[in-house]
Amino acid sequence: MDSSPIKVLFVDDDEDDYILTRYWFSEFQVANCELQWVDNYEAARSAIALHQHDIYLVDYRLGPHNGLELLREAIATGCCSPIILLTGQGDWEIDLEAMKAGAADYLEKSQLTAPLLERSIRYAIERKQTEQKIREQAALLDVATDAIFVRDLDDKILFWNKAAEQLYGWTKQEAINKKTRVLWQEKQVFQVKEALSILMKNGSWEGELHQKTKLGKEIIVESRWTLVREFSKKTETILVVNTDITQKKQLEAQFLRAQRLESIGTLASGIAHDLNNVLAPILMTAQLLEAQVHDDRSRRLLPILITNAKRGANLVKQVLSFTRGLEGDRTVLQLKHLIVEIQQIIKETFPKSIEVFTQIHQNLWTVSGDATQLHQVLMNLCVNARDAMPNGGTLKISAENLFVDENFTKMHIDAKVGHHILITVTDGGIGIQPEILDRIFEPFFTTKEVGKGTGLGLSTVLGIIKSHGGFINVYTEAGKGSQFQVYLPAQDTAETVEEQQQELPPGQGELILVVDDEAAIRDVTKTSLESHNYKAITASDGIEAIALYAEHRDEISLVLTDMLMPSMDGLTTIRTLQKINPNVKIIAVSGLSSTDKVNAAYDIGIKAFLPKPYTANQLLQTISTVKKG
């Protein structure tokens, strides 16, 4: 115990009891106590309110009042020091009520001795100190960003911290005494069984687990298990610390995808170089023989040989454009001329069932590039869009100026801060299946029938864009189409930079609700808003958004919601919010901004539409416009 004296307040209206108690204090063997006495209820209440004592000894009988009333009032007004109630002989009902009310102990005055009183005071102080340590430790666990919980060997949860509530969506009350297999289904059950076996053998285990939250969102956690002895009266329990690494794994997947493409590119480049060395002499020899042979059979065969050698050479050229983009002749280009030319070709060559629309920014910036290669990029994307719409549909090509800021780069691994031209090719076709989306830029990967595609179209597109210092985004939804966004660095836009920076409209402390199932988007958007004088709260899906809006309806001035989310999609979320408040201002957000989806959102009353990923400038300008409207 602490060497400083224990400050004790003795509350009793009998001076003889005070004198006897003072004598007992002088007989204490271990505890060093300072005793202060008050003889009435009011004086005791005033003294307790000052919080200057370590412990209180309170007699039950205090004139018109009693010690039990004082005990209850003291605890209700925030008294944290232990209170020991002194009762008459055989007052068991009072003793029971005292313990229920929060007394540290009760002592019968007729049985009281110096050793008994000393032991009771010491134990009460030690228990209070222990409880305080436990509270402090629990508080530290609750501010931890990792999900921390304890479960027994039967899988029942015994402890559940705040971060676990936030990660899994289950409150402490819902989780305690439930089994984890009831709260979520492990994706790899065999791995969990193996982990438990290693834990029992070594006392600890670490690994990655694939789990689901209360709302069905799939997450990946880095899990650390430790075997703990004697927790909550259990002989053996498991302490689990889970770190959400879903976003990290997604970024790793992007990086590995880029690395894989780079490796394939290196391999393809080497093969292409060798193929060129093989094809060049074949082609040259065939052309020489064409001028020298005269028999009809050779004249018929040589053109076939030359044609196929040229086809091989063109394939090699495409492979090289994937690996290093081909240097080409770089000049300052105005892309709107290329787009107009592509539009004309489409109208003349594509089926009449495909309608083509273009939307070009009036003062479109220029790029430094090779016109032929960029023509090839646009043509490849349009041909793929055509093939995705065998029964016809709408093909849209747009071009606009865009400043890619820090906000944007946090949403895309290949993005770099700077001025860009954004070219978007959107179709309303069959979409791309999620399981093949990662592979569409690989050379020779194709979903088309044999003989209808080489699998080099998109790999060539990627190679050319990279060689121009740009990057590409793909958004797709099965059955609803695809959207390819090409970002190319713009030229000579220094003047516009200053103008744009001046135009960033700050907020006036308004509260904005940000709804998105992607944690990275939520965090980046919240940070951007807060750094421009807005306040922000976030929701991971529509259900959480509705609960938050109902709670903060009078404070929230605007809602920013994604259109594609699990559990409840954007349109349903918007309709529900409008039932709560018909005048709610809503900005819809989507990576796949198909015309139908945008129109459907506008039809039910959204104020604006913001395509993903968006810059801080786009976000703030859109919010500013909606606020004025």
URFENCOR-V277246 format. One line per field, one symbol per residue. phi: phi as a letter, one per 30 degrees, with the letter a starting at -180 (. if undefined). burial: 1 if it has 16 or more other ideal C-beta (glycine too) atoms within 10 Angstrom, else 0. Layout:
phi->???
burial->???
//
This chain:
phi->.ddddddccccadcdddddddddeedceccdccccbbbcaddddddddddhccdabcbddcbidcbddddedddddcjdcddbcccbddiddddeddddddjddabbdddcdbedddddddddddddddddddddddddddddddddbbcbddciddcbacdddeddcicdedddeiccddddbcddcdedddddddddddciaablcbcbbdeciddbcbccbcbdcchbhicdbbcdccccdcedddddddddddddddddddddddddddddddddedddddddddedcdbddddddddedddeddddddddddddddddbihdiccbdccddddddddedddddcdeddcccbbbcedcddcbcacedddddedddddddddddbdcjlccbcbbadacdceedddcbdcdbdldbcccccbbcddicdedcedcdcddidbcddejcacicedddeddddddcicabcbbbbeibjbbccccbecchbeddeddddddddddcidcccccadceddedddddddddbiccbbbbdaddddddddddcedcdcaccbdccbdibddddedddddddbecdcbcdbadcddeddddddddcjdcabbdddcddddedddddddddd
burial->00000101111110001100100110010010101011101001101100001111111101001111011111000010111111100010011011001011111010010100111111011001000000000000100001111111000111111111101111000010000100110100000100100010000010001011111010111111101100100100111111111100100000001100100110010001001000100010010000000000000001001100100110110111111011010000101101100110010001000101000100011110111011111111110111111000111111101111101111110010011111111111111100000011111011000000111111111111111111111011100111111111110010000001000000100111111111111101110110000101111111111101100000011111111111110110110110000001111111111100110110000111111111111111111001000
//
